[in-house]
């Protein structure tokens, strides 16, 4: 039957059509909806989980694949870094059932730290990678990826990019799906226990096998050449192919080649393309991976062909490609005049600037403000982390001095202490990130006797990526109520002697908690506990009375989007206000009150 679905949903439905037995992952935009879709569908016989991090997810899935089951792991591109330790070894050990690792790349980057290219990772790991161009292709291609994985007994990477993940399309899907029947794990230490001797033999096998996979990929149905041979050829991959095809539908004199499997390279297919053209333009997001491979092929076969793209500046290295951008590039390449816009937009007003900001009533704002006020006048380092609370870097809070990767704030605070012992080192981490990658940093701090304040911003959810459950929420993706992992008890078990719990929306109590911890040596923790406003849906409102002296301290110091000026006077936008009361607690004349 036909379904109008998001690309991530198409991947999920395709995996179910392929008979997937187990799905594990860690939430990260643009990949999060894959597991959410499977949870929303009828999935009898399919186990799903949000794992504590990507490494854990990959290892859970690996044992399922060892047993002959079909397993899928989901993450975003930077999550692949976390999973890389087991993945590198798994590439050598191999699998029995099909195993697909979906690592969604984020050109832009729109919601990530980097513009990392998973195709490079596939080459590094020496495992195949599939690169869909649309939701329809993603549905079919994920099934091909499982088949490829089982045929060659190797994990396979699947690399949708943001526009494929979040685009919508009508997809023909299988109405009834059945998880694969599998035999179970067969003990064989010579196969499943990695040793140097096994790795040596496996490496040689992998390099020979990849030649065969590349040859298979030369006949793969999604590696296509459209149009007759021509002097100028366009080679595209992923969503760039969809953009190029849209423009070139009126230019049949140009050959359009799609590469859906960047590694192992379909060498026979692409070398034939190069033999029958004079010039090639490569359209691909992120790195010039295919462009570099074509240059190698041209050299290997001594072909007199010019390869153009990112390396000669015709295609930008950074950011997303788009239909308009590719249309301009193709016009330059073909030497034709750019098409005239259907409408004259020269007089259109500029789009409004909408910087990201913490939600009105967000407890993180209160936590940051309390720390800022408590440590005013003291030399301090504020180490941030990945999540909503990264937005604490924005003015007027200005409370995130560093943000590197998940969990790094905790360990970086220790580094600042060791090189500047007189300063106060503070690390902010969310509750989900604490479980995902914060624990080792806390252990390191206690073991190495750091002097720092750990601020756990516990809002009872994984807010940044869509409110997924985590070990501290008391439920899992299978719908089971489970024992909450208590952050305080975890910290006590690690060895922290001073742990203070406070509600960040109680301003004075929070300030006192920070001052108290700053006066003590060693590793201290403050648990700022208040649920995310998006899950509690508070209905209270605040209002500004006639006592207001228009000092604008509320606007200048906390930056809540509900605090605005109308006709020069401070007022509160009732559509945004949640009644958290932080502004009323800092007003010097008590002019703000809860209704």
Number of C-alpha atoms within 10 A of each C-alpha: 9 11 15 14 19 24 31 28 26 31 31 26 28 24 31 29 21 24 22 30 28 23 30 27 30 26 28 22 21 26 30 23 23 26 26 20 19 21 18 8 11 12 18 10 13 20 16 23 22 25 24 21 22 28 22 19 23 32 18 19 24 27 17 25 29 24 18 23 28 33 30 32 30 28 29 28 28 23 21 22 14 18 19 16 13 14 22 16 13 20 21 24 23 24 26 25 30 31 34 33 27 26 25 30 31 29 22 17 16 14 15 19 15 14 22 21 22 26 27 16 20 22 16 11 18 22 28 28 27 27 26 29 28 25 28 22 20 29 26 22 23 30 22 17 24 28 19 20 24 23 13 20 20 26 32 27 29 29 29 31 29 24 23 27 29 20 13 19 17 14 21 14 19 14 10 9 18 15 19 18 12 15 10 14 14 11 11 8 9 11 14 17 11 15 12 8 9 15 16 11 11 17 15 11 12 18 13 11 16 18 15 15 19 21 17 17 24 22 13 16 9 19 18 17 18 14 14 12 17 16 13 19 28 25 27 25 24 26 25 24 24 17 21 25 19 13 16 16 11 9 12 12 15 19 21 26 24 23 28 26 25 24 28 25 25 23 20 15 21 22 17 10 20 23 15 16 18 16 17 24 23 26 30 25 28 24 20 19 18 22 22 17 16 24 16 12 17 19 12 10 11 10 16 13 19 15 22 22 23 22 15 9 9 16 21 20 17 14 14 20 21 16 16 12 13 19 18 16 20 22 14 13 18 13 9 10 10 12 9 7 7 6 6 8 8 6 6 7 7 6 6 6 6 6 7 9 19 18 20 20 24 24 27 29 24 25 30 25 24 24 22 19 14 18 16 10 8 11 11 18 21 24 26 31 26 21 18 18 25 23 22 23 18 15 13 14 18 16 23 22 14 18 19 13 16 21 26 21 27 30 20 22 27 28 16 22 19 16 9 14 14 13 16 20 26 27 25 31 27 30 27 27 22 24 21 21 20 22 17 15 19 24 17 15 23 18 11 12 14 23 25 30 27 24 25 24 25 25 21 22 22 21 21 17 18 15 14 20 21 26 22 19 20 15 16 17 19 13 10 9 11 12 11 12 14 13 17 16 12 13 18 13 11 17 14 19 13 17 19 17 15 19 18 27 24 17 23 14 14 27 20 15 22 24 15 14 20 20 8 13 13 17 22 24 24 22 23 26 20 20 19 21 18 14 12 9 10 14 10 13 18 23 20 19 13 7 10 17 14 13 13 15 15 21 18 13 15 20 20 23 16 19 24 16 14 10 6 8 14 21 20 20 18 14 9 15 22 21 20 22 21 24 29 20 18 17 17 14 12 14 18 24 17 14 9
